[in-house]
Amino acid sequence: MTATGYNIVDTTAAREAGIPVTNIPTYGTDAVAQFTFALLLEITSRVGLHNKLVHEGRWSSNPDFTFWAKPLMELKGKTLGLIGFGHIAKKVAEIGHAFSMNVIFWNHRPKLGLPDYVRQVELDQLYQQADIISLHVPQTPATTEMINQKAISQMKDGVILINTARGGLINEKDVADALKEGKIAAAGIDVAQKEPIPADSPLLSAKNCYITPHIAWAPRETRNRLLGIVVENLQAFLNGEKLNVVN
């Protein structure tokens, strides 16, 4: 595998056939955490929108020294809820803390040795308390479409949803409906259930849905790191050693 996630591989069948499956762990931690906040900041600070309006002449023709076309949001004091607490989520938590956010997380098992600025909670508590929810779990049978109508109904009105993990974690129709109704104020999505995203995906016509084409992992530095680990995995296999074997 040339990725961290391996949900597209039948690891059980591979193991039974004696085929080792390796992944590329942690290569994109910093890039994905950075992109998580790129999506969040685009939603809350509206840089892209206002850049477009300025270049269209809106500022030049404005009678006042400033204008804003949509509400802006300050992150300080907002509660950031992380679903999962692996390497990427920990980095996102650090960035959230730097923005003076309250950081909570849910994980399928307890995490020890936590920094003092994060707090582990139950999943229903996270849904109820978080102003921003960011997904950072692998896609498994237990997490597939975990963000569905039932989960959304427990969330705050006007919650912001970020997904840089796996598209299958959300029920796309339920999220699109919640965006239309305003239950979810905005969503930042870098992944889709099917990729490339189908032209009839409900997310494409959903209100306040910011979609990028699975590029959180893609900076040049990150790709160079990935290829280096691929080589290490292959060299280990040829030497009869196990490195990053997931099955």
N, C-alpha and C positions, 0 to 999 in steps of 0.2 A: 504494500500500500504506500502511495505517496501522499498520505494524509494522516491526520490524527484519528478522525472517526473511521470506523470500519463496519458500520451497520449495513453496508451494501455487500458484505462478504459473509457467506455461510461458514462461520468459523468452526462450527461443530462438524460439518461435513468435511472441511479441510483437515481438521484434526484426525478424524476417523480415516482419512485417506493418507495420513502421514505427511501432510503439507503444512509447513509452518507459515503462519500469517504474521507479518510484522507491520507496525505502523510507525509514524514519525511524530513522537510526542514532543510537546512544548516548543516546537520550532516557531509557532506563530503567536505565542502568548502576548508579546508586547504589541504586535501589529493588530491583533483582534481586539485587544483592550482599547487601543487607540481608536479603532474604527467604531467600537461601541459608543464611545463618547463623540465621535464625529457625527454619528446619526443623532444622538441625543442633543448635541449642540445645534445641529441644523434645525431640529424641531423646536428648540426653546429660544434660539437666538435669530433664526430666520435669515441667516447670512445670504444663502443662495437667492432667496426671493428678493431681498432688498438690493442686492447687487444687480439683479435683472431689471428691477424697476428703475434704478438710477441710470442704467445704460439705456433704458427706453425713454429717458427725459423727465421722469416723474419728479426728481429732486430739483432739476433746473427750473421747472415750471411751478414749483411749490411756493406759496406765499410766505411760509415760515422757514426757519433755519433747519428744521428737521421734520420728519414724518415717519410713521410706521404703519404698514398696511395690515398687519396682524399682531395680536398680543404677543409680547415677549415674556420670558419667564426666567427668574433668577433661581439657580440651583441651590444656593445656600439654604440650609434648613429643611430641604426636601428629603423625604425618605426614599432611599434607593434599595429596592428589594432584589436580591440576586437568587435565582433558582439554580442551585448547584454551587459548589465552592471549590473547584479545582484551580489549576494554575491561572487560567484566564480570569476567572471570577475574582480571585485574590488580587490580581493586578487592577481589575476594574474597581474593586473595593478601595484600593490605595488611591486611585484617581478620584473616586467619589469623596473620600475623606479630604483630599486636597482641595476640593470644591466646597468643603464645610457641609457636606451632606451627612445625614444619619444613615448608616449602612446596616442593613439586616440581611440575613440569608437563610435559605432552607437547603439542607443536604439530606440525602437518604440515610446517612449515619452521622453520629455526633463528630464534630471536629474539635480537637484539643489544641491548646497553645495558641489561642486566637489573639490577635492584636486587640488593644482595648477599645478600638473604634468600631468594631463589628460585633454583632450579636446574632446568635443562631435562634431561629424561631420555627414554629410549626408552619406548614404550608398554608393553612387557612389563615393564620395570623399574618403571614406575609401578604397574602391577597388583600386582607382588610387594611393593612397599615401602609403599604407602599404607594408612593406617588408615581414612581417609575419602577417598572418591573423589567429585568433583563435576564434572558435565558442563557444558561451556561451548563447544560447537562447533555450527555450523549443521547441519541435516539435509541431507545429500547422499547420492548413491548409495554413497559410500565410508563414510559414518558411520551409515547406516541399520542399526539393530539391531546396532551394534558391541558393545553390552553384551549378550552372549549366553552360552550355557553354556560355550563355549570360553574366552571372556574371564574369566568368573567363576571358572573352575577355576584360573586363574593368580593370583587375588587371595588376600589373607590370609584365614584363617578369622576370621569376626566383623567383616568390613569393614562400614563404613557407606556407603551410596550415596545421593547427592543429585542430583536432576535438576530444574533450573529452566530447561532449554534447550528441547528438543523431545521430545515423547513417543516419536517414532519412533526415537530413538537407542537405545532398549532393546527387547529381546525380553521382553515382559511376562510370558509364561509362564515363561521361564527365570529371570527375576528372582523371580517368585512362588515357584517351586520352591526357589530358593536361600534365600529367606526361611523357607520351611517347614522346610528342612533345617538352618538356622542358619549356613550358609556366609556369607550376608549377615545381619548381626545386625539391621539396621534399614535402611529406605529412606525418604527424604523426597522425595515426588514432587509437583510442581506442574503437570505436563503429562501427557497421555495420548496413545497412538497415535491414538485416535479421540476427539474431543471434541464434546459432553459424553461423559464416560466411560460405556461401556456397562454396564448392570446386571450383566452376566455377566463383566465383566473379572476376570481372575485376581488382579489386584492388590487388589481390594476385599475378598477373603477371605484375603489373605496375612497372615501373622503380622508384627507390628511394621512395618507399612507405613503411613506418615503421608501422607495425600493431601489436597491442597488444589486448588481448582477454577481453576487457571491465573490466579492473582491476583498473582504476583510483580511484575508490571508496573503494578499498578492504583492506587497511591496518587493522590490528587487532584493533588498537585504534578506527578507524572509524566505524568498524562493532559493536564494543561494544557500541559506542555512538548511533548508529542506533537502536539497540535493546532496549536501554533505552528509546528512544523516542517512539518506538512501544508500550512499556508497558504503558507509560504516555497517549498515545492516547486511548488505550483500557480502562484504568482506568477512563479517562474522559467520555468515552461513557457509561460505566456502571454506572457512577454517574449522567448521564443525562446532561453532559456538552459537549460543542463543543470545540475541540482542533485540530488545523491543518486540518480543514475540507475544502476541495477544491471545493465542489459542493453545 
